[in-house]
Amino acid sequence: MKSMIIGGAAICLALWGLVNYLWYIVDILIGVFPLALLAFGIVALLAGVKNTGLKATVVKSAGMLGFTCPTAKNKDKWEH
């Protein structure tokens, strides 16, 4: 019962704060939105590069090939 009273009071204070300080919240959202878009775009771009194999092509063309472990497909070739 005590947690319900505290929760209700917290909700009331939050709604009061949202109504009284709405423009401050809007200003913060306007500032955070471009940063969130930038972070989302970077993550999406890196995920796309990983899925296309572009990184492997760049590494091969630069001559930076190193030793790699055999994959499941090539495992039989290594065991013979």
C-alpha positions as CSV (number, residue, x, y, z in Angstrom):
1,M,0.0,0.0,0.0
2,K,2.9,2.3,0.8
3,S,4.4,1.8,-2.6
4,M,1.1,2.6,-4.3
5,I,0.9,5.9,-2.4
6,I,4.5,6.8,-3.3
7,G,3.9,5.8,-6.9
8,G,0.8,7.9,-7.2
9,A,2.5,10.9,-5.7
10,A,5.5,10.5,-8.1
11,I,3.1,10.4,-11.1
12,C,1.3,13.5,-9.9
13,L,4.5,15.4,-9.4
14,A,5.8,14.2,-12.8
15,L,2.6,15.4,-14.5
16,W,2.8,18.8,-12.7
17,G,6.4,19.2,-13.8
18,L,5.5,18.3,-17.4
19,V,2.8,20.9,-17.5
20,N,4.8,23.6,-15.9
21,Y,8.1,23.1,-17.7
22,L,6.9,21.8,-21.1
23,W,9.0,24.2,-23.1
24,Y,12.2,23.2,-21.3
25,I,11.4,19.5,-22.1
26,V,10.7,20.4,-25.7
27,D,14.1,22.3,-25.9
28,I,15.9,19.2,-24.6
29,L,14.1,16.9,-27.0
30,I,15.0,19.3,-29.9
31,G,18.7,19.1,-28.9
32,V,18.8,15.3,-28.2
33,F,16.9,14.3,-31.4
34,P,19.8,15.1,-33.9
35,L,22.3,13.4,-31.6
36,A,20.0,10.3,-31.5
37,L,19.7,10.4,-35.3
38,L,23.5,10.6,-35.7
39,A,24.1,7.7,-33.4
40,F,21.4,5.6,-35.2
41,G,22.8,6.4,-38.6
42,I,26.4,5.4,-37.6
43,V,25.2,2.1,-36.2
44,A,23.1,1.4,-39.3
45,L,26.0,2.3,-41.6
46,L,28.4,0.0,-39.7
47,A,25.9,-2.8,-39.7
48,G,25.4,-2.4,-43.5
49,V,29.1,-2.4,-44.1
50,K,29.5,-5.6,-42.0
51,N,26.7,-7.4,-43.9
52,T,28.1,-6.4,-47.4
53,G,31.6,-7.7,-46.9
54,L,33.0,-4.3,-47.9
55,K,35.5,-4.5,-45.0
56,A,36.9,-7.8,-46.2
57,T,37.3,-6.3,-49.7
58,V,39.2,-3.3,-48.4
59,V,41.5,-5.5,-46.2
60,K,42.3,-7.8,-49.2
61,S,43.1,-4.9,-51.5
62,A,45.4,-3.3,-48.9
63,G,47.3,-6.6,-48.5
64,M,46.6,-7.0,-44.8
65,L,45.6,-10.6,-44.9
66,G,46.5,-12.5,-41.8
67,F,46.1,-16.1,-40.6
68,T,42.5,-17.1,-40.1
69,C,40.9,-20.0,-38.5
70,P,39.1,-22.4,-40.8
71,T,35.3,-22.0,-41.0
72,A,32.8,-24.8,-40.8
73,K,32.8,-25.1,-44.6
74,N,36.5,-25.5,-44.9
75,K,37.1,-27.6,-41.8
76,D,37.3,-30.8,-43.8
77,K,40.1,-29.4,-46.0
78,W,42.2,-28.7,-42.9
79,E,41.7,-32.1,-41.3
80,H,43.1,-34.1,-44.2
